[in-house]
Each structure stands twice: as structure tokens, then as C-alpha cells.
Amino acid sequence: MRTTLDIPDDLFKEAMKITRCRTKIEVIKIVLENIVKKNNIQMLKQFRGKIDLDINLSASRKRD
């Protein structure tokens, strides 16, 4: 998908320096991937303590 963006050059330069990316496209991909990952982590945190998996860890850790 082609998109035209108006993003300040100094912001891009800083992002490229931090990420060590060579192109602006690489920076945008990394930023978008990080946003999605962060959102997924936040969604998973909502389930903390609410799901009972009923797993016997002692039995599952035994290896035959």
C-alpha cells in the first residue's frame, strides 16, 4: 500500500538512529509492529488472574 506521510525529518532521523534502520520504510514497519505487539500485550494483561487452566505443573514437568 502506498501512503504519503508528512513526518518531521528530525523525528525520522532520531528513530532511524535508535532502530539502526537504513530506510524510512524499515522504521515505519518496526514502529507499526511494536504498536501491534504492545496492544496485544495490553489485551492479554486483562486476563491475568481470570483464567483457570487447571494444570498440574508437577505432572507436566516430569519427563520420561
mmCIF file of the N, C-alpha and C atoms, coordinates in Angstrom:
data_MODEL
# 
_entry.id   MODEL 
# 
loop_
_atom_site.group_PDB 
_atom_site.id 
_atom_site.type_symbol 
_atom_site.label_atom_id 
_atom_site.label_alt_id 
_atom_site.label_comp_id 
_atom_site.label_asym_id 
_atom_site.label_entity_id 
_atom_site.label_seq_id 
_atom_site.pdbx_PDB_ins_code 
_atom_site.Cartn_x 
_atom_site.Cartn_y 
_atom_site.Cartn_z 
_atom_site.occupancy 
_atom_site.B_iso_or_equiv 
_atom_site.pdbx_formal_charge 
_atom_site.auth_seq_id 
_atom_site.auth_comp_id 
_atom_site.auth_asym_id 
_atom_site.auth_atom_id 
_atom_site.pdbx_PDB_model_num 
ATOM 1   N N  . MET A 1 1  ? 0.840  -1.162  0.000  1.00 0.00 ? 1  MET A N  1 
ATOM 2   C CA . MET A 1 1  ? 0.000  0.000   0.000  1.00 0.00 ? 1  MET A CA 1 
ATOM 3   C C  . MET A 1 1  ? 0.897  1.240   0.000  1.00 0.00 ? 1  MET A C  1 
ATOM 4   N N  . ARG A 1 2  ? 0.579  2.161   -0.849 1.00 0.00 ? 2  ARG A N  1 
ATOM 5   C CA . ARG A 1 2  ? 1.328  3.412   -0.893 1.00 0.00 ? 2  ARG A CA 1 
ATOM 6   C C  . ARG A 1 2  ? 0.578  4.471   -0.111 1.00 0.00 ? 2  ARG A C  1 
ATOM 7   N N  . THR A 1 3  ? 1.322  5.202   0.716  1.00 0.00 ? 3  THR A N  1 
ATOM 8   C CA . THR A 1 3  ? 0.740  6.254   1.541  1.00 0.00 ? 3  THR A CA 1 
ATOM 9   C C  . THR A 1 3  ? 1.718  7.415   1.602  1.00 0.00 ? 3  THR A C  1 
ATOM 10  N N  . THR A 1 4  ? 1.185  8.609   1.550  1.00 0.00 ? 4  THR A N  1 
ATOM 11  C CA . THR A 1 4  ? 2.025  9.793   1.698  1.00 0.00 ? 4  THR A CA 1 
ATOM 12  C C  . THR A 1 4  ? 1.895  10.292  3.128  1.00 0.00 ? 4  THR A C  1 
ATOM 13  N N  . LEU A 1 5  ? 3.035  10.487  3.780  1.00 0.00 ? 5  LEU A N  1 
ATOM 14  C CA . LEU A 1 5  ? 3.043  10.933  5.162  1.00 0.00 ? 5  LEU A CA 1 
ATOM 15  C C  . LEU A 1 5  ? 3.864  12.206  5.289  1.00 0.00 ? 5  LEU A C  1 
ATOM 16  N N  . ASP A 1 6  ? 3.439  13.085  6.159  1.00 0.00 ? 6  ASP A N  1 
ATOM 17  C CA . ASP A 1 6  ? 4.193  14.299  6.444  1.00 0.00 ? 6  ASP A CA 1 
ATOM 18  C C  . ASP A 1 6  ? 4.713  14.183  7.880  1.00 0.00 ? 6  ASP A C  1 
ATOM 19  N N  . ILE A 1 7  ? 5.927  13.636  8.004  1.00 0.00 ? 7  ILE A N  1 
ATOM 20  C CA . ILE A 1 7  ? 6.527  13.398  9.311  1.00 0.00 ? 7  ILE A CA 1 
ATOM 21  C C  . ILE A 1 7  ? 7.806  14.224  9.394  1.00 0.00 ? 7  ILE A C  1 
ATOM 22  N N  . PRO A 1 8  ? 8.011  14.915  10.502 1.00 0.00 ? 8  PRO A N  1 
ATOM 23  C CA . PRO A 1 8  ? 9.204  15.748  10.638 1.00 0.00 ? 8  PRO A CA 1 
ATOM 24  C C  . PRO A 1 8  ? 10.496 14.948  10.447 1.00 0.00 ? 8  PRO A C  1 
ATOM 25  N N  . ASP A 1 9  ? 11.430 15.519  9.684  1.00 0.00 ? 9  ASP A N  1 
ATOM 26  C CA . ASP A 1 9  ? 12.699 14.846  9.399  1.00 0.00 ? 9  ASP A CA 1 
ATOM 27  C C  . ASP A 1 9  ? 13.492 14.543  10.656 1.00 0.00 ? 9  ASP A C  1 
ATOM 28  N N  . ASP A 1 10 ? 13.493 15.472  11.614 1.00 0.00 ? 10 ASP A N  1 
ATOM 29  C CA . ASP A 1 10 ? 14.273 15.238  12.830 1.00 0.00 ? 10 ASP A CA 1 
ATOM 30  C C  . ASP A 1 10 ? 13.743 14.047  13.612 1.00 0.00 ? 10 ASP A C  1 
ATOM 31  N N  . LEU A 1 11 ? 12.434 13.849  13.590 1.00 0.00 ? 11 LEU A N  1 
ATOM 32  C CA . LEU A 1 11 ? 11.833 12.697  14.261 1.00 0.00 ? 11 LEU A CA 1 
ATOM 33  C C  . LEU A 1 11 ? 12.256 11.406  13.571 1.00 0.00 ? 11 LEU A C  1 
ATOM 34  N N  . PHE A 1 12 ? 12.244 11.414  12.238 1.00 0.00 ? 12 PHE A N  1 
ATOM 35  C CA . PHE A 1 12 ? 12.671 10.235  11.495 1.00 0.00 ? 12 PHE A CA 1 
ATOM 36  C C  . PHE A 1 12 ? 14.144 9.938   11.719 1.00 0.00 ? 12 PHE A C  1 
ATOM 37  N N  . LYS A 1 13 ? 14.970 10.969  11.704 1.00 0.00 ? 13 LYS A N  1 
ATOM 38  C CA . LYS A 1 13 ? 16.401 10.765  11.915 1.00 0.00 ? 13 LYS A CA 1 
ATOM 39  C C  . LYS A 1 13 ? 16.670 10.150  13.281 1.00 0.00 ? 13 LYS A C  1 
ATOM 40  N N  . GLU A 1 14 ? 15.964 10.625  14.285 1.00 0.00 ? 14 GLU A N  1 
ATOM 41  C CA . GLU A 1 14 ? 16.141 10.073  15.632 1.00 0.00 ? 14 GLU A CA 1 
ATOM 42  C C  . GLU A 1 14 ? 15.683 8.621   15.688 1.00 0.00 ? 14 GLU A C  1 
ATOM 43  N N  . ALA A 1 15 ? 14.548 8.340   15.060 1.00 0.00 ? 15 ALA A N  1 
ATOM 44  C CA . ALA A 1 15 ? 14.030 6.966   15.042 1.00 0.00 ? 15 ALA A CA 1 
ATOM 45  C C  . ALA A 1 15 ? 14.976 6.040   14.286 1.00 0.00 ? 15 ALA A C  1 
ATOM 46  N N  . MET A 1 16 ? 15.540 6.518   13.195 1.00 0.00 ? 16 MET A N  1 
ATOM 47  C CA . MET A 1 16 ? 16.474 5.708   12.422 1.00 0.00 ? 16 MET A CA 1 
ATOM 48  C C  . MET A 1 16 ? 17.757 5.454   13.219 1.00 0.00 ? 16 MET A C  1 
ATOM 49  N N  . LYS A 1 17 ? 18.176 6.431   13.980 1.00 0.00 ? 17 LYS A N  1 
ATOM 50  C CA . LYS A 1 17 ? 19.366 6.271   14.805 1.00 0.00 ? 17 LYS A CA 1 
ATOM 51  C C  . LYS A 1 17 ? 19.122 5.238   15.905 1.00 0.00 ? 17 LYS A C  1 
ATOM 52  N N  . ILE A 1 18 ? 17.962 5.331   16.546 1.00 0.00 ? 18 ILE A N  1 
ATOM 53  C CA . ILE A 1 18 ? 17.625 4.412   17.638 1.00 0.00 ? 18 ILE A CA 1 
ATOM 54  C C  . ILE A 1 18 ? 17.474 2.982   17.132 1.00 0.00 ? 18 ILE A C  1 
ATOM 55  N N  . THR A 1 19 ? 16.770 2.826   16.021 1.00 0.00 ? 19 THR A N  1 
ATOM 56  C CA . THR A 1 19 ? 16.482 1.485   15.500 1.00 0.00 ? 19 THR A CA 1 
ATOM 57  C C  . THR A 1 19 ? 17.592 0.932   14.620 1.00 0.00 ? 19 THR A C  1 
ATOM 58  N N  . ARG A 1 20 ? 18.521 1.799   14.228 1.00 0.00 ? 20 ARG A N  1 
ATOM 59  C CA . ARG A 1 20 ? 19.609 1.419   13.320 1.00 0.00 ? 20 ARG A CA 1 
ATOM 60  C C  . ARG A 1 20 ? 19.096 0.933   11.980 1.00 0.00 ? 20 ARG A C  1 
ATOM 61  N N  . CYS A 1 21 ? 17.971 1.479   11.561 1.00 0.00 ? 21 CYS A N  1 
ATOM 62  C CA . CYS A 1 21 ? 17.399 1.152   10.261 1.00 0.00 ? 21 CYS A CA 1 
ATOM 63  C C  . CYS A 1 21 ? 18.046 2.022   9.199  1.00 0.00 ? 21 CYS A C  1 
ATOM 64  N N  . ARG A 1 22 ? 18.117 1.490   8.008  1.00 0.00 ? 22 ARG A N  1 
ATOM 65  C CA . ARG A 1 22 ? 18.726 2.231   6.904  1.00 0.00 ? 22 ARG A CA 1 
ATOM 66  C C  . ARG A 1 22 ? 17.712 3.019   6.090  1.00 0.00 ? 22 ARG A C  1 
ATOM 67  N N  . THR A 1 23 ? 16.452 2.598   6.137  1.00 0.00 ? 23 THR A N  1 
ATOM 68  C CA . THR A 1 23 ? 15.434 3.281   5.333  1.00 0.00 ? 23 THR A CA 1 
ATOM 69  C C  . THR A 1 23 ? 14.251 3.695   6.205  1.00 0.00 ? 23 THR A C  1 
ATOM 70  N N  . LYS A 1 24 ? 13.510 4.651   5.691  1.00 0.00 ? 24 LYS A N  1 
ATOM 71  C CA . LYS A 1 24 ? 12.326 5.115   6.398  1.00 0.00 ? 24 LYS A CA 1 
ATOM 72  C C  . LYS A 1 24 ? 11.257 4.033   6.435  1.00 0.00 ? 24 LYS A C  1 
ATOM 73  N N  . ILE A 1 25 ? 11.208 3.228   5.398  1.00 0.00 ? 25 ILE A N  1 
ATOM 74  C CA . ILE A 1 25 ? 10.229 2.134   5.356  1.00 0.00 ? 25 ILE A CA 1 
ATOM 75  C C  . ILE A 1 25 ? 10.481 1.143   6.481  1.00 0.00 ? 25 ILE A C  1 
ATOM 76  N N  . GLU A 1 26 ? 11.744 0.820   6.718  1.00 0.00 ? 26 GLU A N  1 
ATOM 77  C CA . GLU A 1 26 ? 12.092 -0.095  7.809  1.00 0.00 ? 26 GLU A CA 1 
ATOM 78  C C  . GLU A 1 26 ? 11.640 0.473   9.154  1.00 0.00 ? 26 GLU A C  1 
ATOM 79  N N  . VAL A 1 27 ? 11.860 1.762   9.356  1.00 0.00 ? 27 VAL A N  1 
ATOM 80  C CA . VAL A 1 27 ? 11.459 2.409   10.611 1.00 0.00 ? 27 VAL A CA 1 
ATOM 81  C C  . VAL A 1 27 ? 9.956  2.308   10.797 1.00 0.00 ? 27 VAL A C  1 
ATOM 82  N N  . ILE A 1 28 ? 9.211  2.615   9.753  1.00 0.00 ? 28 ILE A N  1 
ATOM 83  C CA . ILE A 1 28 ? 7.743  2.568   9.843  1.00 0.00 ? 28 ILE A CA 1 
ATOM 84  C C  . ILE A 1 28 ? 7.268  1.157   10.150 1.00 0.00 ? 28 ILE A C  1 
ATOM 85  N N  . LYS A 1 29 ? 7.862  0.153   9.503  1.00 0.00 ? 29 LYS A N  1 
ATOM 86  C CA . LYS A 1 29 ? 7.475  -1.240  9.768  1.00 0.00 ? 29 LYS A CA 1 
ATOM 87  C C  . LYS A 1 29 ? 7.730  -1.619  11.222 1.00 0.00 ? 29 LYS A C  1 
ATOM 88  N N  . ILE A 1 30 ? 8.899  -1.249  11.738 1.00 0.00 ? 30 ILE A N  1 
ATOM 89  C CA . ILE A 1 30 ? 9.232  -1.569  13.125 1.00 0.00 ? 30 ILE A CA 1 
ATOM 90  C C  . ILE A 1 30 ? 8.273  -0.881  14.087 1.00 0.00 ? 30 ILE A C  1 
ATOM 91  N N  . VAL A 1 31 ? 7.992  0.380   13.829 1.00 0.00 ? 31 VAL A N  1 
ATOM 92  C CA . VAL A 1 31 ? 7.080  1.126   14.696 1.00 0.00 ? 31 VAL A CA 1 
ATOM 93  C C  . VAL A 1 31 ? 5.698  0.491   14.691 1.00 0.00 ? 31 VAL A C  1 
ATOM 94  N N  . LEU A 1 32 ? 5.189  0.158   13.526 1.00 0.00 ? 32 LEU A N  1 
ATOM 95  C CA . LEU A 1 32 ? 3.861  -0.457  13.443 1.00 0.00 ? 32 LEU A CA 1 
ATOM 96  C C  . LEU A 1 32 ? 3.832  -1.822  14.130 1.00 0.00 ? 32 LEU A C  1 
ATOM 97  N N  . GLU A 1 33 ? 4.884  -2.624  13.935 1.00 0.00 ? 33 GLU A N  1 
ATOM 98  C CA . GLU A 1 33 ? 4.951  -3.930  14.604 1.00 0.00 ? 33 GLU A CA 1 
ATOM 99  C C  . GLU A 1 33 ? 4.975  -3.766  16.118 1.00 0.00 ? 33 GLU A C  1 
ATOM 100 N N  . ASN A 1 34 ? 5.725  -2.794  16.605 1.00 0.00 ? 34 ASN A N  1 
ATOM 101 C CA . ASN A 1 34 ? 5.800  -2.559  18.048 1.00 0.00 ? 34 ASN A CA 1 
ATOM 102 C C  . ASN A 1 34 ? 4.463  -2.094  18.619 1.00 0.00 ? 34 ASN A C  1 
ATOM 103 N N  . ILE A 1 35 ? 3.739  -1.272  17.885 1.00 0.00 ? 35 ILE A N  1 
ATOM 104 C CA . ILE A 1 35 ? 2.424  -0.828  18.341 1.00 0.00 ? 35 ILE A CA 1 
ATOM 105 C C  . ILE A 1 35 ? 1.478  -2.020  18.463 1.00 0.00 ? 35 ILE A C  1 
ATOM 106 N N  . VAL A 1 36 ? 1.488  -2.890  17.460 1.00 0.00 ? 36 VAL A N  1 
ATOM 107 C CA . VAL A 1 36 ? 0.611  -4.068  17.480 1.00 0.00 ? 36 VAL A CA 1 
ATOM 108 C C  . VAL A 1 36 ? 0.993  -4.987  18.637 1.00 0.00 ? 36 VAL A C  1 
ATOM 109 N N  . LYS A 1 37 ? 2.297  -5.230  18.838 1.00 0.00 ? 37 LYS A N  1 
ATOM 110 C CA . LYS A 1 37 ? 2.752  -6.094  19.937 1.00 0.00 ? 37 LYS A CA 1 
ATOM 111 C C  . LYS A 1 37 ? 2.350  -5.511  21.291 1.00 0.00 ? 37 LYS A C  1 
ATOM 112 N N  . LYS A 1 38 ? 2.546  -4.219  21.442 1.00 0.00 ? 38 LYS A N  1 
ATOM 113 C CA . LYS A 1 38 ? 2.205  -3.563  22.705 1.00 0.00 ? 38 LYS A CA 1 
ATOM 114 C C  . LYS A 1 38 ? 0.708  -3.675  22.985 1.00 0.00 ? 38 LYS A C  1 
ATOM 115 N N  . ASN A 1 39 ? -0.090 -3.484  21.954 1.00 0.00 ? 39 ASN A N  1 
ATOM 116 C CA . ASN A 1 39 ? -1.535 -3.611  22.114 1.00 0.00 ? 39 ASN A CA 1 
ATOM 117 C C  . ASN A 1 39 ? -1.925 -5.042  22.487 1.00 0.00 ? 39 ASN A C  1 
ATOM 118 N N  . ASN A 1 40 ? -1.305 -6.024  21.848 1.00 0.00 ? 40 ASN A N  1 
ATOM 119 C CA . ASN A 1 40 ? -1.612 -7.425  22.158 1.00 0.00 ? 40 ASN A CA 1 
ATOM 120 C C  . ASN A 1 40 ? -1.242 -7.765  23.600 1.00 0.00 ? 40 ASN A C  1 
ATOM 121 N N  . ILE A 1 41 ? -0.116 -7.248  24.067 1.00 0.00 ? 41 ILE A N  1 
ATOM 122 C CA . ILE A 1 41 ? 0.298  -7.480  25.452 1.00 0.00 ? 41 ILE A CA 1 
ATOM 123 C C  . ILE A 1 41 ? -0.710 -6.865  26.413 1.00 0.00 ? 41 ILE A C  1 
ATOM 124 N N  . GLN A 1 42 ? -1.156 -5.646  26.124 1.00 0.00 ? 42 GLN A N  1 
ATOM 125 C CA . GLN A 1 42 ? -2.150 -4.982  26.973 1.00 0.00 ? 42 GLN A CA 1 
ATOM 126 C C  . GLN A 1 42 ? -3.446 -5.785  27.027 1.00 0.00 ? 42 GLN A C  1 
ATOM 127 N N  . MET A 1 43 ? -3.852 -6.323  25.884 1.00 0.00 ? 43 MET A N  1 
ATOM 128 C CA . MET A 1 43 ? -5.082 -7.124  25.847 1.00 0.00 ? 43 MET A CA 1 
ATOM 129 C C  . MET A 1 43 ? -4.928 -8.388  26.676 1.00 0.00 ? 43 MET A C  1 
ATOM 130 N N  . LEU A 1 44 ? -3.755 -9.028  26.609 1.00 0.00 ? 44 LEU A N  1 
ATOM 131 C CA . LEU A 1 44 ? -3.522 -10.246 27.380 1.00 0.00 ? 44 LEU A CA 1 
ATOM 132 C C  . LEU A 1 44 ? -3.477 -9.961  28.876 1.00 0.00 ? 44 LEU A C  1 
ATOM 133 N N  . LYS A 1 45 ? -2.967 -8.809  29.260 1.00 0.00 ? 45 LYS A N  1 
ATOM 134 C CA . LYS A 1 45 ? -2.890 -8.453  30.674 1.00 0.00 ? 45 LYS A CA 1 
ATOM 135 C C  . LYS A 1 45 ? -4.270 -8.355  31.315 1.00 0.00 ? 45 LYS A C  1 
ATOM 136 N N  . GLN A 1 46 ? -5.281 -8.097  30.528 1.00 0.00 ? 46 GLN A N  1 
ATOM 137 C CA . GLN A 1 46 ? -6.645 -8.014  31.052 1.00 0.00 ? 46 GLN A CA 1 
ATOM 138 C C  . GLN A 1 46 ? -7.119 -9.359  31.608 1.00 0.00 ? 46 GLN A C  1 
ATOM 139 N N  . PHE A 1 47 ? -6.522 -10.450 31.113 1.00 0.00 ? 47 PHE A N  1 
ATOM 140 C CA . PHE A 1 47 ? -6.938 -11.784 31.527 1.00 0.00 ? 47 PHE A CA 1 
ATOM 141 C C  . PHE A 1 47 ? -6.169 -12.310 32.728 1.00 0.00 ? 47 PHE A C  1 
ATOM 142 N N  . ARG A 1 48 ? -5.189 -11.544 33.211 1.00 0.00 ? 48 ARG A N  1 
ATOM 143 C CA . ARG A 1 48 ? -4.368 -12.007 34.323 1.00 0.00 ? 48 ARG A CA 1 
ATOM 144 C C  . ARG A 1 48 ? -5.232 -12.313 35.542 1.00 0.00 ? 48 ARG A C  1 
ATOM 145 N N  . GLY A 1 49 ? -5.124 -13.551 36.016 1.00 0.00 ? 49 GLY A N  1 
ATOM 146 C CA . GLY A 1 49 ? -5.868 -13.980 37.183 1.00 0.00 ? 49 GLY A CA 1 
ATOM 147 C C  . GLY A 1 49 ? -7.313 -14.342 36.914 1.00 0.00 ? 49 GLY A C  1 
ATOM 148 N N  . LYS A 1 50 ? -7.763 -14.243 35.688 1.00 0.00 ? 50 LYS A N  1 
ATOM 149 C CA . LYS A 1 50 ? -9.165 -14.508 35.364 1.00 0.00 ? 50 LYS A CA 1 
ATOM 150 C C  . LYS A 1 50 ? -9.382 -15.853 34.683 1.00 0.00 ? 50 LYS A C  1 
ATOM 151 N N  . ILE A 1 51 ? -8.304 -16.481 34.252 1.00 0.00 ? 51 ILE A N  1 
ATOM 152 C CA . ILE A 1 51 ? -8.428 -17.755 33.545 1.00 0.00 ? 51 ILE A CA 1 
ATOM 153 C C  . ILE A 1 51 ? -7.847 -18.868 34.418 1.00 0.00 ? 51 ILE A C  1 
ATOM 154 N N  . ASP A 1 52 ? -8.658 -19.880 34.677 1.00 0.00 ? 52 ASP A N  1 
ATOM 155 C CA . ASP A 1 52 ? -8.199 -21.035 35.448 1.00 0.00 ? 52 ASP A CA 1 
ATOM 156 C C  . ASP A 1 52 ? -7.959 -22.176 34.472 1.00 0.00 ? 52 ASP A C  1 
ATOM 157 N N  . LEU A 1 53 ? -6.708 -22.498 34.256 1.00 0.00 ? 53 LEU A N  1 
ATOM 158 C CA . LEU A 1 53 ? -6.370 -23.530 33.291 1.00 0.00 ? 53 LEU A CA 1 
ATOM 159 C C  . LEU A 1 53 ? -6.397 -24.930 33.881 1.00 0.00 ? 53 LEU A C  1 
ATOM 160 N N  . ASP A 1 54 ? -6.447 -25.030 35.204 1.00 0.00 ? 54 ASP A N  1 
ATOM 161 C CA . ASP A 1 54 ? -6.497 -26.317 35.888 1.00 0.00 ? 54 ASP A CA 1 
ATOM 162 C C  . ASP A 1 54 ? -5.387 -27.248 35.391 1.00 0.00 ? 54 ASP A C  1 
ATOM 163 N N  . ILE A 1 55 ? -4.153 -26.764 35.465 1.00 0.00 ? 55 ILE A N  1 
ATOM 164 C CA . ILE A 1 55 ? -2.997 -27.518 35.001 1.00 0.00 ? 55 ILE A CA 1 
ATOM 165 C C  . ILE A 1 55 ? -2.191 -27.975 36.207 1.00 0.00 ? 55 ILE A C  1 
ATOM 166 N N  . ASN A 1 56 ? -1.806 -29.242 36.198 1.00 0.00 ? 56 ASN A N  1 
ATOM 167 C CA . ASN A 1 56 ? -0.948 -29.787 37.220 1.00 0.00 ? 56 ASN A CA 1 
ATOM 168 C C  . ASN A 1 56 ? 0.497  -29.616 36.755 1.00 0.00 ? 56 ASN A C  1 
ATOM 169 N N  . LEU A 1 57 ? 1.156  -28.572 37.215 1.00 0.00 ? 57 LEU A N  1 
ATOM 170 C CA . LEU A 1 57 ? 2.520  -28.281 36.761 1.00 0.00 ? 57 LEU A CA 1 
ATOM 171 C C  . LEU A 1 57 ? 3.501  -29.371 37.142 1.00 0.00 ? 57 LEU A C  1 
ATOM 172 N N  . SER A 1 58 ? 3.320  -29.980 38.285 1.00 0.00 ? 58 SER A N  1 
ATOM 173 C CA . SER A 1 58 ? 4.232  -31.049 38.712 1.00 0.00 ? 58 SER A CA 1 
ATOM 174 C C  . SER A 1 58 ? 4.188  -32.211 37.735 1.00 0.00 ? 58 SER A C  1 
ATOM 175 N N  . ALA A 1 59 ? 3.007  -32.583 37.319 1.00 0.00 ? 59 ALA A N  1 
ATOM 176 C CA . ALA A 1 59 ? 2.858  -33.701 36.388 1.00 0.00 ? 59 ALA A CA 1 
ATOM 177 C C  . ALA A 1 59 ? 3.370  -33.343 34.990 1.00 0.00 ? 59 ALA A C  1 
ATOM 178 N N  . SER A 1 60 ? 3.134  -32.111 34.575 1.00 0.00 ? 60 SER A N  1 
ATOM 179 C CA . SER A 1 60 ? 3.547  -31.729 33.232 1.00 0.00 ? 60 SER A CA 1 
ATOM 180 C C  . SER A 1 60 ? 5.060  -31.520 33.127 1.00 0.00 ? 60 SER A C  1 
ATOM 181 N N  . ARG A 1 61 ? 5.726  -31.271 34.237 1.00 0.00 ? 61 ARG A N  1 
ATOM 182 C CA . ARG A 1 61 ? 7.176  -31.054 34.206 1.00 0.00 ? 61 ARG A CA 1 
ATOM 183 C C  . ARG A 1 61 ? 7.982  -32.343 34.250 1.00 0.00 ? 61 ARG A C  1 
ATOM 184 N N  . LYS A 1 62 ? 7.329  -33.450 34.617 1.00 0.00 ? 62 LYS A N  1 
ATOM 185 C CA . LYS A 1 62 ? 8.013  -34.746 34.666 1.00 0.00 ? 62 LYS A CA 1 
ATOM 186 C C  . LYS A 1 62 ? 8.265  -35.221 33.241 1.00 0.00 ? 62 LYS A C  1 
ATOM 187 N N  . ARG A 1 63 ? 9.490  -35.650 33.009 1.00 0.00 ? 63 ARG A N  1 
ATOM 188 C CA . ARG A 1 63 ? 9.845  -36.144 31.677 1.00 0.00 ? 63 ARG A CA 1 
ATOM 189 C C  . ARG A 1 63 ? 10.259 -37.600 31.794 1.00 0.00 ? 63 ARG A C  1 
ATOM 190 N N  . ASP A 1 64 ? 9.699  -38.369 30.929 1.00 0.00 ? 64 ASP A N  1 
ATOM 191 C CA . ASP A 1 64 ? 10.018 -39.810 30.928 1.00 0.00 ? 64 ASP A CA 1 
ATOM 192 C C  . ASP A 1 64 ? 11.049 -40.137 29.886 1.00 0.00 ? 64 ASP A C  1 
# 
